[in-house]
Amino acid sequence: MATDHQNPASKQQQPGTSAFKLIIYEQENFQGPCHELTGPCNNLQEAGVEKVGSILVLCGPWVGYEQANCKGEQYVFEKGEYPRWDSWTNSRRSDNIFAFRPIKVDSQEHKIVLYENPSFAGKKIEIIDDDVPSFHAHGYQEKVSSVRVQSGTWVGYQYPGYRGYQYLFEKGEYKDSAEFGAQFPQIQSVRRIRDMQWHQRGAFHPAAGAN
C-alpha cells in the first residue's frame, strides 16, 4: 500500500497534482464509470461526471462541495474508501457533490481559536494539537461566530461527536459564520485533518471505534 508520496520533503518540492489523487465512481460500492482527479474541479458535470456514487481517495486530503464552484455543504475526504454517500456525511441534507478541490496541509502544528461573537469577540475556546469531540465537555457551551486558525488545517462539525454539517478551516481568519459557510453559528466539535504525508498513522475513521 506504500506510495511515492509519503516523504514530506517530496510534497514540499511538488505541491501540485502529484500529491493528490482520487477516483470517483458513478455508482455505489465502486461500480460504474469512474473518473480520476488529481487537481481541483469546479464542476463535475461539465467534466463528464453524471453522479458521485462512491469515492476512493488514494492521496489526499480533499474537500467536496454540494454545489458547483465550491459552494454549499462541505465534505472532507482523507485517504480511504467511501462506498456510498452516508460514509462521507450524516447531515442527511443532500447526497450531491458537484465540485472537488485538494486541501493543502503544510504544517505538523495545529492551533485554532473559536469565538462566540463575530470579529473575534466574546468567549473563546483555544485548541492546540488536539481533537475535541465535544466542546461542552471542555466547558464551552457558546455559539461559534468567528474563527482564527493560526496553524494546521481543521474540520469543524455542527454537533458533538463529529456529526452534522462540516466546515473546513484552513490557515487564516473567518470573521463571521458566513465566511466558513455556516447558516447558523453552531460548531460543537473539531478535529485536525490528518494527511498521510505528515501523519503516518493515516486518516481519521469515525466508524472504526477505539483505535
C-alpha positions in Angstrom: 0.0 0.0 0.0 3.0 2.3 0.0 3.0 5.2 -2.4 5.6 7.5 -3.7 4.2 10.4 -1.7 5.0 9.5 1.9 8.0 11.8 2.3 7.0 15.3 3.4 10.0 16.7 1.6 8.7 15.4 -1.7 5.4 17.2 -1.1 7.2 20.5 -0.4 9.1 20.2 -3.6 6.0 19.1 -5.6 2.9 20.8 -4.1 0.9 20.3 -7.3 -1.1 17.5 -8.8 1.3 14.7 -7.8 0.4 15.0 -4.2 -3.4 14.4 -4.7 -5.4 11.7 -6.4 -9.0 10.4 -6.0 -11.3 8.3 -8.1 -15.0 9.0 -8.4 -17.4 6.1 -9.3 -20.8 6.9 -10.5 -22.4 4.1 -8.6 -22.2 2.9 -5.0 -19.6 0.4 -3.9 -17.0 1.5 -6.6 -19.1 0.4 -9.5 -20.0 2.0 -12.9 -18.0 4.6 -14.9 -15.0 6.1 -13.0 -13.2 9.4 -13.2 -9.8 10.3 -11.8 -9.0 13.7 -10.3 -5.5 15.0 -9.5 -6.5 18.6 -9.0 -9.4 20.9 -8.5 -12.7 20.6 -10.4 -15.3 23.3 -10.1 -18.0 21.5 -12.0 -18.0 17.7 -12.1 -20.9 17.6 -14.6 -19.0 19.7 -17.1 -16.1 17.3 -16.6 -18.4 14.4 -17.6 -19.3 13.0 -14.2 -23.1 12.3 -14.1 -23.3 11.2 -10.4 -21.0 10.7 -7.5 -21.9 7.3 -6.1 -18.7 6.3 -4.3 -15.2 7.7 -3.8 -11.7 6.2 -3.4 -9.1 8.6 -2.1 -5.6 7.4 -3.0 -3.8 10.5 -1.9 -5.4 13.5 -0.2 -7.0 15.1 1.7 -9.8 16.7 -0.4 -12.9 18.7 0.1 -16.1 18.1 -1.9 -18.9 20.6 -2.3 -22.7 20.2 -2.6 -22.8 22.8 -5.4 -20.6 23.7 -8.4 -17.9 26.4 -8.0 -17.1 25.1 -4.4 -20.3 26.2 -2.8 -22.9 24.7 -0.5 -22.4 22.0 2.1 -18.8 20.7 2.5 -17.5 17.2 2.8 -13.9 16.4 3.9 -12.2 13.3 2.5 -9.0 11.8 3.7 -7.2 8.7 2.3 -9.6 5.8 2.3 -12.7 4.3 0.8 -16.2 5.9 0.8 -18.6 3.3 -0.7 -21.8 5.4 -0.5 -22.9 8.9 0.4 -23.6 8.2 4.0 -20.0 7.3 4.5 -18.9 10.9 4.0 -21.8 12.8 5.6 -24.5 12.2 8.2 -26.3 15.6 7.8 -28.9 13.9 5.6 -29.5 17.1 3.6 -28.1 16.1 0.3 -26.2 13.3 -1.5 -24.9 15.5 -4.3 -21.3 16.5 -4.9 -20.6 18.9 -7.8 -17.1 20.1 -7.1 -13.8 19.0 -5.5 -10.5 20.6 -4.6 -7.4 19.3 -2.8 -6.8 20.5 0.7 -3.3 21.9 1.4 -1.8 20.5 4.6 1.5 22.3 5.2 2.1 22.1 8.9 2.5 19.5 11.5 1.5 22.0 14.2 -2.2 22.8 14.9 -3.7 25.7 16.7 -7.3 27.1 16.3 -9.3 29.6 18.3 -13.1 29.7 18.1 -15.0 32.8 19.3 -18.6 33.3 20.5 -19.2 36.5 18.5 -18.2 37.8 15.1 -14.9 39.6 14.6 -13.2 37.5 17.3 -15.2 38.8 20.2 -16.8 37.3 23.3 -15.9 34.0 24.9 -13.5 31.7 23.2 -12.1 28.2 23.1 -8.5 27.6 22.1 -7.3 24.2 20.9 -3.7 23.2 20.3 -2.6 19.9 18.8 -5.8 18.0 19.8 -9.1 16.8 18.5 -12.2 17.8 20.6 -15.3 15.7 20.1 -17.4 17.8 22.5 -17.0 21.5 23.3 -19.5 21.1 26.1 -17.2 18.6 27.8 -14.5 21.3 27.7 -16.8 23.8 29.3 -17.6 25.8 26.2 -21.3 25.9 25.5 -21.5 29.1 23.4 -22.1 29.6 19.7 -19.2 29.9 17.3 -19.4 33.0 15.1 -15.8 33.6 14.1 -12.6 31.5 13.9 -8.9 32.2 13.8 -6.7 29.4 12.5 -3.0 30.0 13.5 -1.7 26.7 12.2 -2.8 23.5 10.7 -5.9 22.5 8.8 -9.1 21.6 10.7 -12.7 20.5 10.2 -15.4 21.7 12.5 -18.8 20.0 13.0 -22.2 21.2 13.8 -22.8 18.7 16.6 -20.7 16.8 19.1 -19.1 13.5 18.0 -18.1 14.9 14.6 -21.7 14.9 13.3 -23.8 17.3 11.2 -22.6 19.9 8.8 -18.8 20.1 8.2 -16.8 23.3 7.9 -13.2 23.3 6.6 -10.8 25.7 8.4 -7.6 26.4 6.7 -5.0 28.8 8.0 -6.4 32.3 8.2 -9.3 34.3 9.7 -13.0 33.8 9.4 -14.7 37.0 10.8 -18.3 35.6 10.8 -20.0 32.3 10.2 -20.9 33.1 6.6 -17.2 33.1 5.8 -16.8 29.5 6.8 -20.1 28.5 5.0 -22.4 28.1 8.0 -26.0 29.2 8.0 -26.0 29.2 11.8 -23.1 29.9 14.2 -23.1 26.4 15.7 -19.9 24.3 16.0 -19.7 21.7 18.8 -16.7 19.6 17.8 -13.5 20.0 15.8 -10.6 17.8 14.7 -7.3 18.1 12.8 -7.2 16.9 9.2 -4.7 14.1 9.1 -2.6 14.0 6.0 -0.9 10.7 5.3 2.2 12.5 4.2 2.6 14.2 7.6 0.9 11.7 9.9 2.0 8.2 9.2 -0.8 6.7 11.3 -3.1 7.6 8.5 -6.6 9.0 8.2 -9.4 9.6 10.6 -12.0 6.8 10.6 -15.1 7.8 12.5 -16.7 4.3 12.3 -13.5 2.5 13.4 -14.2 2.9 17.1 -11.4 2.8 19.6 -8.0 2.6 17.9 
